């Protein structure tokens, strides 16, 4: 039995692609870019750090700069707070069930304010003991996770995520068991997997 469970956010608890696409394209249109981001492109970026995402877009989008990138992110937060996103099936009831006997946490590659926007929109704050984000604070998700473990005095725990960055973050941690959310954005073919969040209750 694992008492502590850490969740990734995008691709694990909800699917924000449509909302983020609209938020980013609104900014790109404002500055008269011909480039438009789409759900396919965005899904390939989810799971990466801010620095990695900016580097990719800077190389692909003519005249893309840090100011526009930061405005896209701020607009993303505004859209998430207003419109939310698609919560995956069984998430609400599963979190409620798990919360009865487990300590639940969130750790994401997202920017500051994103997890708060998620919790405010979904009202899932009642289920989670703590959360953290990579943002510009940490080099990568592994560094963030190591610090998170120390801050919250976690011993044996499960990390539930959907991308390779989630797996890489915890693969060398002896006290962590990784569970792949197969329904998300990644395609890592990890043997310990769930097809929907409800299946997690059978593993813990």
C-alpha positions as CSV (number, residue, x, y, z in Angstrom):
1,X,0.0,0.0,0.0
2,X,1.2,3.5,-0.8
3,X,-0.1,6.3,1.4
4,X,1.2,9.2,-0.7
5,X,0.3,9.8,-4.4
6,X,1.7,12.6,-6.5
7,X,-0.1,13.5,-9.7
8,X,1.1,15.2,-12.8
9,X,-1.6,17.7,-14.1
10,X,-2.0,18.1,-17.9
11,X,-2.7,14.8,-19.5
12,X,-3.3,13.1,-16.2
13,X,-6.1,15.0,-14.4
14,X,-7.4,17.0,-17.3
15,X,-7.0,17.9,-21.0
16,X,-6.4,21.7,-21.5
17,X,-5.4,21.7,-25.1
18,X,-8.4,23.5,-26.6
19,X,-8.4,26.2,-24.0
20,X,-4.6,26.8,-24.3
21,X,-4.7,26.8,-28.1
22,X,-7.3,29.6,-28.0
23,X,-5.3,31.6,-25.4
24,X,-2.1,31.4,-27.3
25,X,-3.5,32.1,-30.7
26,X,-5.3,35.1,-29.3
27,X,-1.9,36.6,-28.4
28,X,-0.2,35.5,-31.7
29,X,-3.1,37.2,-33.6
30,X,-2.7,40.4,-31.5
31,X,0.9,40.7,-32.7
32,X,0.1,39.7,-36.3
33,X,1.9,36.5,-36.4
34,X,1.0,34.2,-39.3
35,X,1.9,31.2,-37.2
36,X,-0.9,29.5,-35.3
37,X,-0.5,26.8,-32.7
38,X,-2.7,23.8,-32.9
39,X,-3.7,20.9,-30.5
40,X,-1.2,18.5,-32.1
41,X,1.7,20.8,-31.7
42,X,0.7,21.8,-28.2
43,X,0.4,18.2,-27.1
44,X,4.0,17.6,-28.2
45,X,5.1,20.4,-26.0
46,X,3.2,19.4,-22.8
47,X,5.6,17.8,-20.3
48,X,8.5,20.0,-21.3
49,X,9.8,22.9,-19.2
50,X,9.2,26.5,-20.0
51,X,12.8,26.9,-21.2
52,X,12.5,23.9,-23.5
53,X,9.1,25.1,-24.9
54,X,10.5,28.6,-25.6
55,X,13.6,27.2,-27.3
56,X,11.5,25.1,-29.7
57,X,9.1,27.9,-30.6
58,X,11.8,30.4,-31.0
59,X,13.4,28.1,-33.6
60,X,10.1,27.6,-35.4
61,X,8.3,30.9,-35.3
62,X,9.8,33.9,-37.0
63,X,10.4,36.8,-34.6
64,X,9.1,34.9,-31.6
65,X,10.5,36.3,-28.4
66,X,10.4,36.1,-24.6
67,X,7.9,38.9,-24.3
68,X,5.4,37.2,-26.5
69,X,6.0,33.8,-24.9
70,X,5.3,35.3,-21.4
71,X,2.2,37.0,-22.6
72,X,1.0,33.7,-24.1
73,X,1.5,32.1,-20.7
74,X,-0.3,34.9,-18.9
75,X,-3.2,34.7,-21.3
76,X,-3.3,30.9,-20.8
77,X,-3.8,31.4,-17.1
78,X,-6.6,33.9,-17.7
79,X,-8.4,31.5,-20.1
80,X,-7.9,28.5,-17.7
81,X,-9.5,30.6,-14.9
82,X,-12.4,31.6,-17.1
83,X,-13.1,28.5,-19.2
84,X,-11.3,25.7,-17.4
85,X,-10.7,22.5,-19.5
86,X,-11.9,19.0,-20.1
87,X,-11.6,17.0,-16.8
88,X,-10.9,13.3,-17.6
89,X,-13.6,10.7,-16.8
90,X,-13.9,9.5,-13.2
91,X,-11.3,12.1,-11.9
92,X,-13.6,13.8,-9.4
93,X,-15.0,10.6,-7.8
94,X,-11.6,8.9,-7.9
95,X,-9.9,11.8,-6.1
96,X,-12.7,11.8,-3.5
97,X,-12.2,8.1,-2.9
98,X,-8.4,8.2,-2.7
99,X,-8.5,11.2,-0.4
100,X,-10.2,9.1,2.2
101,X,-7.1,7.0,2.8
102,X,-4.3,8.7,0.9
103,X,-2.3,11.9,0.9
104,X,-2.7,13.5,-2.6
105,X,-0.3,16.0,-4.2
106,X,0.3,17.7,-7.6
107,X,3.7,18.3,-9.2
108,X,3.8,19.8,-12.7
109,X,6.1,21.4,-15.3
110,X,3.7,24.3,-15.5
111,X,4.3,28.0,-14.7
112,X,3.4,29.8,-11.5
113,X,-0.4,30.2,-11.1
114,X,-1.4,27.4,-13.3
115,X,-2.1,24.8,-10.6
116,X,-4.0,27.4,-8.6
117,X,-6.1,28.2,-11.7
118,X,-6.8,24.4,-12.0
119,X,-7.8,24.1,-8.4
120,X,-10.0,27.2,-8.4
121,X,-11.9,26.1,-11.5
122,X,-12.4,22.5,-10.4
123,X,-12.7,23.1,-6.6
124,X,-10.4,20.1,-6.2
125,X,-8.3,22.0,-3.6
126,X,-10.1,20.0,-0.9
127,X,-8.4,16.9,-2.0
128,X,-4.7,18.0,-2.2
129,X,-2.3,18.5,0.7
130,X,0.3,20.4,-1.3
131,X,1.6,21.1,-4.8
132,X,4.6,22.5,-6.7
133,X,5.6,23.4,-10.2
134,X,8.9,23.5,-12.1
135,X,8.3,26.9,-13.8
136,X,11.4,28.9,-13.7
137,X,12.3,27.7,-10.2
138,X,13.9,24.4,-11.1
139,X,16.0,23.0,-13.9
140,X,13.7,20.1,-14.5
141,X,11.0,18.0,-13.0
142,X,13.4,15.6,-11.3
143,X,15.0,18.5,-9.4
144,X,11.5,19.8,-8.4
145,X,10.4,16.3,-7.3
146,X,13.5,15.7,-5.1
147,X,12.9,19.0,-3.3
148,X,9.2,18.3,-3.0
149,X,9.9,14.9,-1.4
150,X,12.1,16.6,1.2
151,X,9.6,19.4,1.9
152,X,6.7,17.0,2.5
153,X,8.7,14.2,4.2
154,X,7.6,11.6,1.7
155,X,8.9,8.1,1.9
156,X,7.3,5.5,-0.4
157,X,5.0,7.1,-2.9
158,X,3.4,6.8,-6.3
159,X,3.9,9.3,-9.1
160,X,1.1,9.2,-11.7
161,X,2.0,10.9,-15.0
162,X,1.6,10.6,-18.8
163,X,4.9,11.7,-20.4
164,X,8.5,10.7,-20.6
165,X,9.5,13.7,-18.4
166,X,7.3,12.3,-15.6
167,X,8.9,8.9,-15.9
168,X,12.4,10.4,-16.1
169,X,11.7,12.5,-13.0
170,X,11.3,9.5,-10.7
171,X,13.0,6.5,-12.4
172,X,16.1,6.8,-10.3
173,X,14.3,7.4,-7.0
174,X,14.2,4.2,-4.9
175,X,11.2,5.3,-2.9
176,X,9.0,6.1,-6.0
177,X,6.8,3.9,-8.1
178,X,5.8,5.3,-11.4
179,X,2.4,4.7,-13.0
180,X,1.8,5.7,-16.6
181,X,-1.5,7.4,-17.4
182,X,-1.9,5.8,-20.8
183,X,-4.8,8.1,-21.8
184,X,-2.7,11.2,-21.7
185,X,-0.3,12.7,-24.2
186,X,2.8,10.5,-23.8
187,X,3.6,7.2,-25.5
188,X,6.2,5.7,-23.3
189,X,4.8,2.1,-23.2
190,X,5.5,1.7,-19.5
191,X,4.2,-1.7,-18.2
192,X,2.6,-0.3,-15.0
193,X,-0.2,1.7,-16.5
194,X,-3.8,2.8,-16.2
195,X,-6.4,3.4,-18.9
196,X,-8.4,5.8,-16.8
197,X,-7.8,7.3,-13.4
198,X,-10.4,5.1,-11.7
199,X,-8.1,2.1,-12.2
200,X,-5.6,3.7,-9.8
201,X,-7.8,2.7,-6.9
202,X,-7.0,-1.0,-7.6
203,X,-3.3,-0.3,-7.4
204,X,-3.1,1.6,-4.1
